[in-house]
Amino acid sequence: MKHSQNDFLALYEPIHESFARFCHARAYGVMEAEDLISESVVKALEKFHTLKNPKAFLAFMFTIAKNIAIKKYRRQKFTGYYNEHAANQIHDQEVDAETKMDIELLYQALNTLPSKQKEAIVLFEISGFSVKEVAEIQSSGESAVKQRLKRGREALADYFKLDRLKEESLNKRSATLMSVFL
């Protein structure tokens, strides 16, 4: 089946926002999200001719982005450097230091999860996909996704050593942030 760039754009435009959210969550701490988006689009255009079913386009894009991020992460493990130019390009989104620290801790915790659990949590909780959509993206059943979400939330709760009985003693901000995962 021959595909054109117009076919690609027709499939990509409706999913752009969801795809961008996924890339922002997936790229955190590994690379710039915009770089991940653009590399994924370029790679998808190169491999677009291999797509057999247009209904699988979203999973096709997510798989490409995931593979690029994993490859970049593997390479980063062996390097350590400070890039002043990149540090200066970090935009202040007027988020207070406490919230930034909470977000950083959350992403550190997410990085401790197995790949499928992390992906399910990111897709469902951060990107806003339904369980059914996550199941399609991950090529698995809805019950498997629900199990990944349950186990992922439990692992995150353990990571933060949270206990439902102790939740009242947490400050309001931490309780709000973690309520998503309990």
N, C-alpha and C positions, 0 to 999 in steps of 0.2 A: 504494500500500500504506500503510495507516494504522498508525502506531506509537504506543505509549503510553509513559508514563514507566516502567512496570513492564518493558516490553520493553527499554528503555534500560538499566535497572538489571540486568536478567538478562544482558545482553551486557557491561556494564561491570565488574561485580564480579569475574569471573574474570581480567580483564586489568589490574586496578587496580595490582598490585605492579609489573608490567612497565612499565606506563604511567608510574607514579610515578618509576621509575628513569630512564626515558627523559627525563622532564621535568626531573629533577634535573641530568642531564648537559647537556641542551639549554639550560637556563636559566642555567647557570653564568656569572656575570659580566654577565648581561643583566638578569635580574630574579629575584625570589624564586621558587623552584620551586613552592611552595604556590600562589602567585598564578597561575603558568602552568597548574598542574593545574586550579584552580577556573575560570579563564577558559576553558580548553579544554572542561571539562565543560558549562559554561553555553552556550558556542557550539555544542557538539555537540547539546545538547538542543534548541536553536533550529533546527538544521539536520537533526535526526534524521529528519524526514519525507522528506528527499532520499536517504537511504540505501536503495539498491535491494537489496543483497545483505548479509545479516547476517554472512556470512563475511568481508566486507571491513571490519568494524567496527574492528578494530585499526588498519588502515591509515588509516581515516577519522579516528580519534582522533589518530594520530601526525601526520597532515597538518595537522589543525587546530592542534595544539600547535606544530608547526614553523612554520607561518605566523604565529602570534601572536608567537613568539620572534623571527622575522625582522623583523616589523613593529616590535617594540620595539627591536631592535638598530639598525635604520635610524634610528629616532627618537633614540636615545641618541648616535649619532655626532655630532649637532649640539648636544648639551648637555654641560655639565660642571658638576657641583655636588657638594657634600659634604652628606650627610644625617646629622647626628649621631644622630638617633633610630635610623636604620637601622644605623649603626655600633655603637650600643650593644646592638642586638638580635642581633648576631652571636654565636652560641653557640660557646663553646670546647669542642671535641670531644676535648680532651686529646690533640691531635696535636702533636708537637714542631715547632718552627719549621722544621727542615730538611725534614720531610715536607710541611709546608704549602707551602714554597717549591717543592718538586718537583711538587706537585699544580698549583700556579699555573703553573709552566713548561709542564707537560703540557697544560693547557687553552689556554695561549697558542699552543703548537705546533698543537693541534687547530684553532684558529681560523685558521691559515694554510692549511689544506687546502680544496680545493674542497668545496662543499656536500654533494654526493653521497658523496664519500670520507669526510668528517667524519661524516656520518650513519651510514654503514656501519660505521666504526670504533666509534662510540658504541654503536650497536645491538648489534654483535657482541662487542666487547671489554668494554664497561662494563655494558651492560644484559643481556648473556648470551643473546641470541637466537642461534639457529642460522643458518647461511648460507641455508638454505631459507626460514626465517621472514623474514630480512632481505630476501631477494629478493621475497617477497610484499609486504612493507611498502613497498619501493621500486618495486614494479611493474616488476621487471626479472628477467632470468635469473640463475641461480646463478653461472654463469661470469662475468657482469658484476660481481656482488657480490664474488666472489673476486678479480677484477682490481682492483676499488676498494680492497679490503683490502690487497692486495699493494702497490699504488702508494701508498696512504696510509701504510702502515708504512715504506716506503722514504723517503717525503717526511719523515716524522717522524724517521727515523734521520738523514737529511741535515740536518734542522733542528737536531738536537743534535750534528751532526758526529761521529756515532758510526761506528766502523769495527769490524767483528767482531774483527779482530786486536788492536785497542786495548781491547776490552771488559774484558780481565783487569786492566787498569790502573785501571779506574774503581773508586770505592769501592763497597762491597757494596750499599748502599741504592740508588744510581743504577742499578747494573747490574740489580737486581731490578725496579725500576720500569720500565726501558726494555726488559727482556727480553720483555715482552708485545708490543712493537712491532717486534721484529727477527725 
